[in-house]
Amino acid sequence: MRRTLGRANLGFFAAFALIVSGCVSLRPYDPGPGKRVAAAVAQDAYLSGENVNVTVANLSEVTLFYPDRFCKAVLQRRDGTTWKTVSDAATACSIPLDFLDPGQTVVHQYRLPKGVAVGTYRLTLPMPKPEEDASPESDLQTPAFRVATSLH
């Protein structure tokens, strides 16, 4: 009888160890720096002075924090193979949050300056990252879009 009870205890502890090790490996999905967030713009072309809606999506299962609530959006224009800053960060914020929950998507509205030249542009924003991640990351960039004289 004692031997059976010993084996039962051993089986219980083995099952407990498997459950605990399984729980330890069930970490939130985090694809890593530069892959946690995606940015998109609503249209391929805009007019000078129009609002550009930038959708920012958290692709991970980790809460991400972003500095300055995306107020540091910078407009850049393609000049050959390089990108040059056209307009520095705006001072007003359209998003009151400073974090992105896992899977959350937010829309940041950026108003193009009036009189901006026809060309190919993108917006660069600070990269959201986990609070405990102190390592620097490259900026988040939107896909390129055109500024045109008409949208037809």
C-alpha positions, 0 to 999 in steps of 0.5 A: 500500500505504501508503495502505491501511495508513493507512486501516486505522490510521484505522479501528482508531483510530475503532473504538477511540474508539467502544469507549472512548466506549461504555465511558465512557457505561456508568455504573451506573444511578442514578435520583438522590436520593430515587429510589434506595431504596424502603421497604415494610412487611409488613402494613397493620395492627399491634398495639401492641408488635408488630414492624414489618418494614420492607423497604428495597430499593436500586433503583439500581446504586450501592452506598449507605451508610446512617448508623447502620445504620437504628438512627435509625428514628423512629415518627410518627403522623398528626395531621390532615395532619401527622406528629408524632414519637411515639417517637425512635430506638431504641438497638439495631440489628437489621442489622449492615450499613452499606451496601446493594449494588446491587439488595440488599434488607434487612429492618429490624425495628422494635418498636412501643412497648407502649401506642401509641395506635390510629391511622395511623403511619409510620417515618422512617429516614435516607436511604441514599446514595452515599458520594461524595454529601455533599448532604443528602437527606430521610429515607426514609419507609415507607408508612403503616400502622395500629395497631389494637386487633385485626387482625380 
